[in-house]
Amino acid sequence: MAASGGQDVAFVSLEPDSGPAAPRRRKRLNKNKKKSWSKHSDVRVVEEFLEDVRFQERAVGGPISEKTDDSLYFVDTGDEKKDLIHNKGKLKPLWVDLVLQSDSKVPVPKNILAYQIPNGRKLRKKAEQEKRLGIVSRKDRLLYARLKRPARITKPSANSDPSRDFYNLWSNTNPLDKEIEGKEEWFLEQTKRKRQKRPDNPTQKPSQVAAIEVIAPGGSYNPTFESHQALLLTAHEVEVKRLRAEEKIHRQLSFPPLAELPTEETALQELCQGLLEDSEGEEEPSDDPETEGGCVWHATRSEKKTERDRRKEKFLKEQELKLQEQKRARRMKQQLFRLRSIKGEVRQLELKLAERRTRRAERRQAEANKPRRLGRLKYEEPDLEVKLSNELAGSLRALKPEGSILADRFKSFQKRNLIEPRLRAKFKRKHKQKYVEKRSFREITPALNRCSSPPWQRRSRPALKSVEH
């Protein structure tokens, strides 16, 4: 292609091999850091060398250049006898042994943890000190004692031997306890040979109340008039007590009447309570430091105490301590002359303590039949099973049952302190109840109503179903 200047100019090709290669400038690299060493250095030769060394260690147990000729070569003359003479000690092992051997010639790394002992240095120093002082350790003493003691091998008798003697299971001379005699308590606990300790009072009941209490005579199916009236009076008192408690709660929570409502005047009077009276009866303070009782009020000193004042104060304190010591010594001497009265006081104190101990025992015995507080709820007496005069029956056939046997037994357990008082869990609906009319009932109900009732009384009565959502 001709240029405008009359010279032939060729286009520069974009392909790499299209024209002569231009001389490349040497790339200048910075190798003054370790990061540049691994990035711009060719380490393939070193890696190949190290891989070859590792392969030789796995195959022959080390570099081949360091091996001797005898370990690498053997003489093969074609005669087995001559070969055995020349290659003495270089016999090829059996194939079974070769299979079981490891392929790698690298020795197995030593397990350091298998040789480590907790507190090894401390124990080693302790053993050296005992050896230097001639002290025998406890472990060696027990071993020597076991070696000196002859071993007694006793064959236990069979449990099915009919000739065995009878023994008391709870007695102190139990033959089964011979195996655990002289053993340490910790050893018996770990081997589960230690017997469980029996309670000190296994036969004592938690309450002295009878399991089945006899009801009052008025609760019979055919009671006398007096016993029935006494039972009605007891039930009446229980109801009156319950009503009074309810009225008290209602009275405390009820809103006060209109006449007793607080007003602005009463509120102001309560706020000013005690203020006006004190201001009227208040007297002016007198300037005389001496009051009617003869007490003198000293003004607080703001000046610093001098050395003289401090010595005087110290002297007064010492004098006061001396007076107290003298009084105490005089009182101790006087007590020698009133030994007879002191003995009488001690006797009176002992009588008071004995009387208090007796009252405490009586109170504890009286409270033994009462239910204790075992849980968060208190025990409540069940309602009396009472029949009115018009409900009495003259025979067992006409008697209607009153109460529940299951509830009575449950309350008895609570009263005898066998279980804690409980309340039945109340059912609480989680979601609101909603009524939905089914489509099938909506289609069938009007037809049924038309057939079953006269025309003037036909109404649609939809079937409702309660569901919870």
Secondary structure, DSSP 8 states (H G I E B T S, - for coil): -B-TTS-B------STTSS------------SSHHHHHHH---HHHHHHHHHHHHHHHHHSS-GGGS-HHHH-----S-HHHHHHHTTT-----HHHHHHS-S--S-----HHHH--TTHHHHHHHHHHHHHHT---HHHHHHHHHHHS---------TT-TT-----TTSS--GGGGTTTT--HHHHHHTT-S-----S-TT--S--S-SS----GGGSSS--HHHHHHHHHHHHHHHHHHHHHHHHHHHHHS---GGGS--HHHHHHHHTTTHHHHHHS-----S-SB-TT--B------S---HHHHHHHHHHHHHHHHHHHHHHHHHHHHHHTTHHHHHHHHHHHHHHHHHHHHHHHHHHHHGGGS----SSS-----------GGG--SSSTT----S-HHHHHHHHHHHTTSS----------SS-EEEEE-HHHHHHHHHHHHHHS-GGG------EEEEE-
